[in-house]
Structures are given as C-alpha cells and as structure tokens.
Amino acid sequence: MGKLWTFITQVHSLSGPGLSLLYPLYASVIAIESTTKLDDEQWLAYWILYSFLSLMEMLLQPILEWIPIWYDVKLLFVAWLVLPQFQGAAFLYERFVREQIKKYRGTVRDDHHDHHKSPNGNKGKTKFVHFIVPKKGDHEAS
C-alpha cells in the first residue's frame, strides 16, 4: 500500500505543472500556428488568468498554507480554465476581466473582430515596435 500511495502522490504533484504549464504551452503554440483567432483568445485569456492566480497565490501564501485542500482546488480550477470542453479561461475573461477593463480603460473591443482606435492612434504601439526591433546594422556592429 505504501508504494501505491507514493505513486499516487507523485502523479498528483506532477499533474499540476503538466496541467497548468505544459499543456497550455503546447496548446498556445498550436493556437498561434492555426488560422483561427478564437483559440488565440482562449490561450491569451488563460495566461492572463493564470498569471493573476499565481500572483494572488504568492501574496496569500501564508493563508493558503493553512488550507489543506488548496492544491486540489487550484488543480480543479486550472483544469476548468484549460480543458477545451469548458473553455473556462475565455468565459472568465469575457464575463469579468473585459468588464473591468471597460470600466477603467474605456476602449476595449466589443466583439472578436472590431477594434476601437485609441485617441493616440497606434503611436504607442509604433514606438514600442521601434524600440524592440533592432535597426538595420545595429545587430551587425557586434
């Protein structure tokens, strides 16, 4: 019975990283390579929510240590976020996160295809792209 319990414990401790990181990583790469944008939204929403969950977990760690079933609850929640049958990440993003962004930012896409322009146009995005992308000859100088 001891070996079986050890095996179950090991599978349980490996299922968290597998479900919360490995599968979403694989699915995100597949989504980027696909032609549809619907799966991109699911996985972007997942990474946003997973990042938020990780930050909250770090902040609340002293409290969560006292909740013995926290890891199991988190595992079930992440499974709901990840599994394509539920698409929990897309649901939570559409239902709650987007509403909060609308309140505080004022310019958020209302549907999956229509983009609102910001008052500055794409000036900020252009500046960022020019900052990130090296100019011709910059990478050849070294």
The 8 nearest C-alpha neighbors of each residue, nearest first, counted from 0:
[[1, 3, 2, 4, 5, 6, 7, 8],
 [2, 0, 4, 3, 5, 6, 7, 8],
 [3, 1, 5, 4, 0, 6, 7, 8],
 [2, 4, 6, 0, 5, 1, 7, 8],
 [3, 5, 7, 1, 6, 2, 8, 0],
 [6, 4, 2, 8, 3, 7, 9, 1],
 [5, 7, 3, 9, 4, 8, 2, 10],
 [8, 6, 4, 10, 9, 5, 11, 3],
 [7, 9, 11, 5, 6, 10, 4, 12],
 [10, 8, 6, 12, 11, 7, 5, 13],
 [11, 9, 13, 7, 12, 8, 14, 6],
 [10, 12, 8, 14, 9, 13, 7, 15],
 [11, 13, 9, 10, 14, 15, 8, 16],
 [14, 12, 10, 15, 11, 16, 9, 17],
 [13, 15, 17, 11, 12, 16, 18, 10],
 [16, 14, 18, 17, 13, 19, 74, 12],
 [17, 15, 19, 20, 18, 14, 13, 21],
 [18, 16, 21, 14, 15, 20, 19, 22],
 [19, 17, 15, 16, 22, 14, 20, 21],
 [18, 20, 16, 17, 15, 77, 21, 23],
 [21, 19, 16, 23, 17, 22, 18, 24],
 [22, 20, 17, 24, 23, 18, 25, 19],
 [21, 23, 25, 24, 18, 20, 26, 17],
 [24, 22, 26, 25, 20, 21, 27, 19],
 [23, 25, 21, 27, 22, 26, 20, 28],
 [24, 26, 22, 28, 23, 27, 21, 29],
 [25, 27, 23, 29, 28, 24, 30, 22],
 [28, 26, 30, 24, 29, 25, 42, 23],
 [27, 29, 31, 25, 30, 26, 32, 24],
 [28, 30, 26, 32, 27, 31, 33, 25],
 [31, 29, 27, 33, 39, 28, 32, 38],
 [32, 30, 28, 29, 33, 27, 39, 34],
 [31, 33, 29, 30, 28, 34, 27, 35],
 [34, 32, 30, 31, 35, 29, 36, 38],
 [33, 35, 36, 32, 31, 30, 37, 38],
 [36, 34, 37, 33, 38, 39, 30, 31],
 [37, 35, 39, 38, 40, 34, 30, 33],
 [36, 38, 40, 39, 35, 41, 111, 30],
 [37, 39, 41, 40, 30, 36, 42, 35],
 [40, 38, 36, 42, 30, 37, 41, 43],
 [39, 41, 43, 38, 37, 42, 44, 36],
 [42, 40, 89, 38, 44, 39, 43, 88],
 [43, 41, 45, 44, 39, 40, 27, 46],
 [42, 44, 40, 46, 45, 41, 39, 47],
 [43, 45, 47, 41, 42, 88, 46, 89],
 [46, 44, 42, 88, 48, 43, 47, 49],
 [45, 47, 49, 43, 48, 44, 50, 42],
 [48, 46, 44, 50, 45, 49, 43, 51],
 [47, 49, 51, 45, 50, 46, 52, 44],
 [48, 50, 52, 46, 51, 47, 45, 53],
 [51, 49, 53, 47, 48, 52, 46, 54],
 [50, 52, 48, 54, 49, 53, 55, 47],
 [53, 51, 49, 55, 50, 54, 56, 48],
 [54, 52, 56, 50, 51, 55, 49, 57],
 [55, 53, 51, 57, 56, 52, 50, 58],
 [56, 54, 58, 52, 57, 53, 59, 51],
 [55, 57, 53, 59, 54, 58, 60, 52],
 [58, 56, 54, 60, 55, 59, 53, 52],
 [57, 59, 55, 56, 60, 54, 61, 53],
 [58, 60, 56, 62, 57, 61, 55, 63],
 [59, 61, 63, 57, 62, 56, 58, 64],
 [62, 60, 64, 59, 63, 65, 58, 57],
 [63, 61, 60, 64, 59, 65, 66, 58],
 [62, 64, 60, 66, 65, 61, 59, 69],
 [65, 63, 62, 61, 66, 60, 67, 69],
 [64, 66, 63, 62, 67, 61, 69, 60],
 [65, 67, 63, 69, 64, 68, 62, 70],
 [68, 66, 69, 65, 64, 70, 63, 71],
 [67, 69, 71, 70, 66, 72, 73, 65],
 [70, 68, 72, 71, 66, 67, 73, 63],
 [69, 71, 73, 72, 68, 74, 67, 15],
 [70, 72, 74, 68, 73, 69, 75, 76],
 [73, 71, 69, 75, 74, 70, 76, 68],
 [72, 74, 76, 70, 71, 75, 69, 77],
 [73, 75, 71, 77, 72, 76, 70, 15],
 [76, 74, 78, 72, 73, 77, 71, 79],
 [75, 77, 73, 79, 78, 74, 72, 80],
 [76, 78, 80, 74, 79, 75, 81, 73],
 [79, 77, 75, 81, 76, 80, 82, 74],
 [78, 80, 76, 77, 87, 81, 82, 85],
 [81, 79, 87, 88, 77, 78, 86, 82],
 [82, 80, 78, 79, 77, 86, 83, 87],
 [81, 83, 84, 85, 78, 79, 86, 80],
 [82, 84, 86, 85, 81, 87, 80, 79],
 [85, 83, 82, 86, 79, 81, 87, 80],
 [84, 86, 87, 83, 82, 79, 80, 81],
 [87, 85, 83, 88, 89, 80, 82, 84],
 [86, 88, 80, 90, 85, 79, 89, 91],
 [87, 89, 80, 45, 91, 90, 44, 86],
 [90, 88, 41, 92, 87, 91, 86, 44],
 [89, 91, 87, 93, 88, 92, 94, 86],
 [92, 90, 94, 88, 93, 89, 95, 87],
 [91, 93, 96, 89, 90, 94, 95, 97],
 [94, 92, 90, 97, 91, 95, 89, 96],
 [93, 95, 91, 92, 90, 96, 97, 98],
 [94, 96, 98, 92, 91, 97, 93, 99],
 [97, 95, 92, 99, 98, 100, 93, 94],
 [96, 98, 100, 99, 93, 95, 92, 101],
 [99, 97, 101, 95, 96, 100, 102, 94],
 [100, 98, 102, 96, 101, 97, 103, 95],
 [99, 101, 97, 103, 102, 98, 104, 96],
 [100, 102, 105, 98, 99, 104, 103, 107],
 [103, 101, 99, 100, 105, 104, 98, 97],
 [104, 102, 100, 101, 105, 99, 106, 98],
 [103, 105, 101, 100, 106, 102, 107, 99],
 [104, 106, 101, 102, 103, 107, 100, 117],
 [107, 105, 104, 115, 101, 108, 117, 116],
 [106, 108, 101, 109, 105, 115, 100, 114],
 [107, 109, 114, 110, 113, 115, 106, 111],
 [110, 108, 107, 113, 111, 114, 115, 112],
 [109, 111, 108, 112, 113, 114, 107, 93],
 [110, 112, 113, 108, 109, 37, 114, 36],
 [111, 113, 110, 114, 108, 109, 36, 115],
 [112, 114, 110, 108, 111, 115, 109, 107],
 [115, 113, 108, 116, 112, 107, 109, 110],
 [116, 114, 108, 106, 117, 107, 113, 109],
 [117, 115, 120, 114, 118, 106, 121, 119],
 [116, 118, 120, 119, 115, 106, 121, 114],
 [119, 117, 120, 116, 121, 115, 106, 122],
 [120, 118, 117, 122, 121, 123, 116, 124],
 [121, 119, 117, 118, 122, 116, 123, 124],
 [120, 122, 124, 123, 125, 119, 117, 116],
 [121, 123, 125, 124, 120, 119, 126, 127],
 [124, 122, 126, 125, 121, 127, 119, 120],
 [123, 125, 127, 121, 126, 122, 128, 129],
 [124, 126, 128, 122, 127, 123, 121, 129],
 [127, 125, 123, 129, 124, 128, 130, 122],
 [126, 128, 130, 124, 125, 129, 131, 123],
 [127, 129, 125, 131, 130, 126, 132, 124],
 [130, 128, 126, 132, 127, 131, 125, 133],
 [129, 131, 127, 128, 132, 126, 133, 125],
 [132, 130, 128, 129, 127, 133, 126, 134],
 [131, 133, 129, 128, 130, 134, 127, 135],
 [134, 132, 137, 131, 135, 138, 130, 129],
 [133, 135, 137, 136, 132, 138, 129, 130],
 [136, 134, 137, 133, 138, 139, 132, 140],
 [135, 137, 139, 138, 134, 140, 133, 141],
 [138, 136, 139, 134, 140, 135, 133, 141],
 [137, 139, 136, 140, 141, 133, 135, 134],
 [138, 140, 136, 137, 141, 135, 134, 133],
 [141, 139, 138, 137, 136, 135, 134, 133],
 [140, 139, 138, 137, 136, 135, 133, 134]]
